[in-house]
Each structure stands twice: as C-alpha cells, then as structure tokens.
C-alpha cells in the first residue's frame, strides 16, 4: 500500500505520556500533538511499553481517529523515549508524527516479502520491489517480533535487495526488534488497522526529504588489526597465521587499568566492512560479541559469520566510550540545518544500566532536533547501516534524522 502526502511544509511533533491508564495516555499524546498545530500527518510512529501493551489495539485505533495519520506504524518495547526523556520500568507511550510534503509512504508486512538470497538476482529484485524500491527511496523502517522472524538474515537480504536494485545508493534500513517481553506472542506490532503478535511490519519513505542515519556502536579498539587466516562459519581458528586464542591472550595481557575492569563486561570483535580502505577507524567495523573460547583447539566463537581474508580488531565497550561515540557522530549534524524530527532505537542494555543516569541517548538526540520532535524505543536488537549495508546490532544506539529539504 502507498500513501501520498498532501502537506506543504515538512514538520514534525512528538509527545510522551506516563499516565497509568493506557487510553488516557493515548489521548494525552494525541492532544499534545494536536496542540502543536501539526496538520496533514503523513506518518505516525507509536512506541508502547509495560502493561499498556495489552491495550495497544485500542490505543492505535484512538490515534488513527484523533490525528488521522496517513500511515501508522507501532511496536511494543521494554522502555520508550521521547522529547529528551527515557521512561524505563513503567508503562508509557511515545508518539511521533510528521507531515512530509513531496513524499510517498509505502507499507509492507513480513509475510508479504518474497524469499531471496545473495546472488539470486531475480529474487532480490522481487524483494526490492516489495520494499518499495524506487529511484527516490530514502529509507526503510522495520519492526520485528524476535520469536517469529530471523531478523539478522532478513535484514541482510533486504539490504542486499536494495543494493541490487539501487546500486548507486545507500538506502538505510532502520528500526528495532520488539522487546516488551521474553515470551513468544507477547509483543505487538501495528500497521494501520493491522494488529499482529508475530511477523514484522515496515514502511518505506520516498520523495522530497533528506534522512540521515547514525549508528553508535560505542566501542574502542584494544588491539592491532588482524587478518583472519582460517575460519569456519562463526569460528575463527587463526589470526595472522597464529592460533586465535594466542592472539586473544596477548591482547588481554596488554590491557591496563580501567580497560581490565571493562573487560569483565565482555570482549567484542570488530569486523571491517570495506577491506579496500587503507586505514580503519570509527564506523569501519561491524561490532560483534566474542562468545567463547575452546581452550583445546584454540578457536574463538563470535557472533557473526567470518571468512578468511577479513580484517578484525578486538574492542571494548563502556559507558564513557559509548557516550563519546554518540556525541561525536552527532557533532556533524549540528553544523547542518536542524533536523525537523528524529527517531531513536537504543539497546535495552543501555539506559540507566549502562550510563548510571537516565535519559542519556534521548537527550543527546534531542539537542540536534528542532523543537524536540523525537521519539524512540529500547530494543532487543537495533537496525542500522554500517559501511552502506544495514545490519542487526546489539548494545547500539541507532538514529534517523529528518531534514526539511532534499539534500
């Protein structure tokens, strides 16, 4: 399905409510959106947490009636964010609404997407068409249930499909995995009148709008780059011709002071996305967890498929690095025209648990968005591009910013 905008000026607004009654909470955010004077709403995105999730269908119906968005998409979450705050450990709703003149919005459901694999040109083009791929495609939003959708492989196929159909463009896929409950069937997805507890929903935005995506993986390198010289699936056997475990032990032994304490939180591996670069820096690595070590064989298990010839580097993640990384990514945005709105997809392992204080990621995003038109969720996996290809991440903050003019 497709919605064509009839608005004349790009505008956005957001609202958040912690009212204990779910219907009154939905009414409150609708009233706040209406009070901004925003009209001809083309896209509304709702994030709902806690016990309010059981009433999401009724809340969505109220939103459709009260603000009449051309497209409504929503997802359940363990916590929500918006207008510089993050609401953890209590029910809430965060609502984002935007008038996007000169755009069209294409909607799709996971069950409608054809299967396609890398190298299957026909299948990839069919998948791209189902995603609404056109020359003026700007971004794809995707929300998925973690129990019924193999999100990592689906996102990889979607990204390959867009790269095949639009080889000269980097089209971001951004969004998150529903996170309100670890029990199958407990999460909720909304797409207009459709209410689902399995599958996935998405929207593709096309036309006269600029979108910027930022993915903050919040890690720092703690080793030299190493070339994978023997591997099988997600098992690294040798690095630079040496046993992987020996390289790992050497890296760990070189850590000092605070880094040794940070290591207790886990070790990560960064895989270079573009091997043709001479030097690697921030944003060049896809971060994955080191899952385990086989002392007998000397092999490492990591949370990603690895091939011989790829370059990797060991990383650590901590609150200070995560904060600095996110702020650095947003510095460039401050030099541009202020964004009219933004959406945040942050890991459910961040928030107070990582930073020791509330509202960190939401406040950083809010600082670069005019009028504080922001909303978001804490995810069980975040989607976003690294090196032009979109991936499923963990422990990451992924953001999308809308700018008034076509860049």
C-alpha positions in Angstrom: 0.0 0.0 0.0 1.1 3.6 -0.6 0.2 6.9 1.0 0.9 10.2 -0.9 1.5 13.4 1.1 -0.8 16.4 0.7 1.1 18.6 3.1 3.0 21.7 2.0 5.7 22.1 4.7 7.9 19.5 6.4 7.0 19.5 10.1 7.1 17.0 13.0 6.0 16.8 16.6 6.2 14.2 19.4 4.7 13.6 22.8 5.2 11.1 25.6 2.8 10.1 28.4 3.2 8.1 31.6 -0.4 8.1 32.5 -1.3 4.9 34.3 -4.5 4.5 32.2 -3.5 3.4 28.6 -6.4 5.1 26.8 -5.9 8.3 28.7 -2.2 8.1 27.9 -3.0 7.7 24.2 -5.4 10.6 24.4 -2.8 12.8 26.1 -0.2 12.3 23.4 -2.8 12.9 20.7 -3.9 16.1 22.4 -0.3 17.3 22.7 0.4 16.6 19.0 -2.8 18.5 18.0 -1.8 21.4 20.2 1.3 22.0 18.1 -0.9 22.8 15.1 0.5 19.9 13.1 -1.8 19.0 10.2 -1.9 16.6 7.3 0.0 14.0 9.2 1.6 11.5 6.8 3.4 9.3 9.2 2.8 8.4 12.9 5.1 6.1 14.9 3.9 4.8 18.2 6.1 3.1 20.9 4.3 1.5 23.8 5.8 -0.1 26.9 4.8 -2.1 30.0 1.3 -3.1 30.8 -0.1 -0.6 28.2 0.9 -3.1 25.5 -2.2 -5.3 26.1 -4.3 -2.2 25.1 -2.2 -1.3 22.0 -5.0 -2.2 19.6 -7.4 0.2 21.2 -4.7 2.9 21.6 -3.8 2.6 17.9 -7.5 3.0 17.0 -7.8 6.1 19.1 -4.6 7.6 17.5 -6.0 6.9 14.0 -9.2 8.7 14.9 -7.7 11.6 16.8 -4.8 12.6 14.5 -5.8 10.7 11.3 -2.3 9.8 10.1 -1.8 8.6 6.5 0.2 5.8 7.9 0.5 4.5 11.4 3.2 2.0 12.5 3.9 0.9 16.0 5.8 -1.6 18.2 5.9 -2.7 21.8 9.1 -2.1 23.8 10.5 -2.7 27.3 11.0 1.1 27.5 10.3 4.2 25.4 11.9 7.5 24.8 10.9 10.9 23.5 11.3 14.7 23.9 14.6 14.3 25.7 13.5 11.7 28.2 13.6 7.9 28.6 10.9 6.1 30.5 12.2 2.8 32.0 10.4 0.3 34.3 6.9 1.7 33.9 4.2 1.8 31.2 4.3 4.7 28.8 3.6 5.7 25.2 5.8 7.8 22.9 4.2 9.1 19.7 6.0 10.7 16.7 4.0 12.4 13.9 5.3 14.1 10.8 3.9 16.0 7.8 6.2 15.2 4.8 5.2 17.0 1.7 6.5 15.7 -1.6 6.8 12.2 -0.2 5.0 8.9 -0.5 5.0 6.2 2.1 4.9 2.5 1.1 3.9 -0.1 3.7 4.6 -3.8 3.8 4.4 -6.8 6.1 7.0 -9.6 6.6 4.5 -12.2 5.4 4.3 -10.4 2.0 8.1 -10.3 1.4 9.4 -12.9 -1.1 12.4 -15.0 0.0 15.7 -14.0 -1.6 19.3 -14.9 -1.1 22.6 -13.2 -2.0 23.3 -14.0 -5.7 19.7 -14.6 -6.6 19.2 -11.5 -8.8 15.6 -12.2 -9.7 14.6 -12.9 -6.1 16.5 -9.8 -4.9 14.7 -7.6 -7.4 11.4 -9.0 -6.3 12.2 -8.4 -2.7 13.3 -4.8 -3.5 10.0 -4.2 -5.3 8.1 -5.4 -2.3 10.1 -3.0 -0.2 9.0 -0.1 -2.4 12.4 0.4 -4.0 12.3 3.4 -6.4 14.9 5.9 -7.5 13.6 8.4 -4.9 13.6 5.9 -2.0 15.2 7.5 1.1 14.8 5.0 4.0 13.1 1.8 5.2 11.7 1.4 8.7 11.3 -2.2 10.0 9.9 -3.5 13.3 10.0 -7.2 14.0 8.9 -9.8 16.6 12.1 -11.6 17.9 10.5 -15.0 18.1 8.9 -15.4 14.6 11.3 -13.5 12.4 15.0 -14.5 11.8 15.8 -10.8 11.9 19.6 -10.9 11.1 19.2 -12.9 7.9 16.1 -10.9 6.8 17.8 -7.6 7.3 20.8 -8.8 5.4 18.6 -10.0 2.5 16.7 -6.7 2.5 19.9 -4.7 2.4 21.3 -6.9 -0.5 18.0 -6.4 -2.4 18.2 -2.6 -2.1 21.8 -2.6 -3.1 20.9 -4.8 -6.2 18.0 -2.6 -7.2 19.7 0.7 -6.4 23.4 0.1 -6.8 24.4 3.8 -6.7 22.5 4.5 -3.5 23.0 3.6 0.2 19.4 3.1 1.4 19.3 2.7 5.2 17.1 0.1 6.9 16.5 1.3 10.4 14.2 0.3 13.3 14.2 -2.3 16.1 13.2 -5.6 17.5 10.2 -5.6 19.8 11.3 -6.0 23.4 8.5 -5.8 25.9 8.5 -9.5 26.8 10.8 -12.5 26.5 7.7 -14.7 25.9 6.6 -15.6 22.4 3.3 -14.0 21.4 3.6 -11.2 24.0 4.9 -8.4 21.7 2.6 -6.3 19.5 3.1 -4.8 16.0 0.8 -2.2 14.5 0.5 -1.3 10.8 -2.6 0.9 10.2 -5.6 -1.3 11.1 -3.5 -4.4 11.3 -2.5 -5.7 14.8 0.0 -8.6 15.0 1.8 -10.6 17.6 4.1 -12.3 15.1 6.0 -11.3 12.0 7.2 -7.8 11.1 5.9 -4.5 9.7 7.7 -1.8 7.7 7.4 1.5 5.9 9.5 2.9 3.1 9.8 6.7 2.7 10.2 8.1 -0.8 10.5 11.5 -2.3 11.5 15.1 -1.3 13.0 14.5 2.1 16.5 14.1 3.4 17.2 11.4 6.1 20.5 11.0 8.0 21.2 7.8 9.9 23.6 7.4 12.7 24.8 4.1 14.3 26.7 4.4 17.5 28.3 1.1 18.4 30.1 2.7 21.4 33.3 0.6 21.2 37.0 1.3 21.2 39.8 -0.8 19.7 42.2 -2.5 22.0 44.3 -4.5 19.6 46.0 -4.1 16.2 44.1 -5.2 13.1 44.4 -8.9 12.4 43.7 -10.8 9.2 41.6 -14.0 9.5 43.7 -16.8 8.1 41.5 -19.8 9.0 37.8 -19.8 9.8 34.6 -21.8 9.6 31.2 -20.1 9.9 31.4 -18.2 13.2 34.5 -19.9 14.4 37.9 -18.1 14.0 40.8 -20.6 14.0 43.8 -18.5 13.2 44.6 -14.8 13.0 47.7 -13.7 11.1 48.8 -17.4 11.0 48.7 -17.7 14.7 46.2 -19.6 16.9 43.3 -17.2 17.6 43.4 -18.0 21.3 47.1 -16.9 21.5 46.3 -13.6 19.9 43.4 -13.1 22.3 45.6 -13.9 25.3 48.2 -11.4 24.0 45.5 -8.7 23.7 44.1 -9.3 27.1 47.6 -9.3 28.7 48.3 -5.9 27.2 45.3 -4.3 28.8 45.9 -2.0 31.8 44.0 -0.1 34.5 40.3 0.7 33.6 40.4 -1.5 30.5 41.0 -4.6 32.6 37.8 -3.7 34.6 35.9 -3.0 31.4 36.9 -6.4 30.1 34.8 -8.0 32.8 31.7 -6.7 30.9 32.8 -8.7 27.8 35.1 -8.6 24.8 34.0 -7.6 21.4 35.3 -8.1 17.9 35.1 -5.6 15.1 34.9 -6.9 11.5 36.0 -4.5 8.8 33.2 -3.7 6.3 35.2 -2.3 3.5 38.5 -4.2 3.0 39.6 -1.8 0.3 40.4 1.0 2.7 44.0 1.7 3.7 43.2 2.7 7.2 40.4 1.7 9.6 38.7 4.0 12.1 35.4 4.7 13.8 32.5 3.4 11.7 34.6 1.0 9.7 33.9 -2.0 11.9 30.8 -4.1 12.5 30.9 -4.9 16.2 30.0 -8.4 17.4 30.5 -10.2 20.7 33.2 -12.8 21.4 31.0 -15.7 22.5 33.6 -18.2 23.8 36.9 -19.9 23.6 37.8 -23.5 23.0 41.0 -24.0 25.1 41.8 -27.3 23.5 41.6 -26.2 19.8 42.5 -22.6 20.4 39.5 -21.4 18.4 37.2 -18.4 19.1 33.4 -18.3 18.6 32.0 -14.9 17.6 28.5 -13.6 17.0 28.9 -13.3 13.2 29.9 -15.3 10.2 33.6 -14.9 9.4 35.6 -15.5 6.2 39.3 -16.0 5.5 40.9 -12.7 4.4 38.7 -10.5 6.5 40.3 -8.0 8.9 39.2 -7.9 12.5 40.1 -6.0 15.6 39.3 -6.6 19.3 37.2 -4.0 21.0 35.9 -3.0 24.5 32.6 -1.2 25.3 32.0 1.1 28.3 29.8 4.0 29.2 32.3 6.7 28.5 33.2 5.3 25.1 29.5 4.8 24.2 28.7 8.4 25.2 31.7 9.9 23.4 30.9 7.9 20.3 27.3 9.0 20.1 28.1 12.7 20.7 30.9 12.7 18.1 28.5 11.2 15.5 26.0 14.0 16.2 28.6 16.8 16.1 28.5 16.9 12.3 24.7 17.3 12.4 25.0 20.4 14.5 26.8 22.1 11.5 23.8 21.5 9.3 20.3 22.7 9.2 18.5 21.5 12.3 16.6 18.3 11.8 12.8 18.6 12.0 12.5 15.3 13.8 14.3 12.2 14.9 13.7 8.6 16.0 15.9 6.7 18.4 16.4 2.9 18.6 18.6 2.1 21.5 19.6 -1.2 23.1 17.8 -2.3 26.2 21.3 -2.8 27.7 21.9 0.9 27.6 19.9 3.5 29.5 20.5 3.8 33.3 22.1 0.3 33.3 25.0 1.5 31.2 25.3 5.2 31.9 24.2 5.3 35.5 21.8 8.1 34.8 18.5 8.5 33.0 17.8 10.0 29.6 21.3 9.8 28.1 20.7 8.8 24.5 17.3 10.7 24.2 18.9 13.9 25.5 21.8 13.7 23.0 19.4 13.2 20.1 17.1 16.0 21.3 19.9 18.5 21.2 20.1 18.4 17.4 16.4 18.3 16.6 14.4 21.5 16.3 11.6 21.7 18.8 12.4 18.3 20.4 10.3 16.3 18.0 11.8 12.9 18.9 10.6 9.5 19.9 12.0 6.0 20.3 12.3 2.7 22.0 14.6 0.4 23.8 15.1 -2.6 21.5 16.0 -6.3 21.7 18.2 -5.6 18.6 18.7 -2.4 16.7 18.8 -1.9 12.9 21.0 0.5 11.1 23.7 0.8 8.4 27.5 0.4 8.8 29.6 1.0 5.7 26.5 1.3 3.5 25.0 -2.1 4.4 22.3 -2.5 7.1 22.7 -4.9 9.9 21.0 -6.1 13.1 23.1 -4.8 16.1 23.3 -5.2 19.8 24.3 -2.7 22.5 23.9 0.1 19.9 22.1 3.4 19.5 20.7 3.8 16.0 19.1 7.1 15.0 17.3 8.6 12.0 17.0 12.4 11.4 14.6 14.1 9.1 15.7 17.3 7.4 13.2 19.7 5.7 14.9 19.9 2.3 16.2 17.4 -0.1 20.0 17.2 0.2 
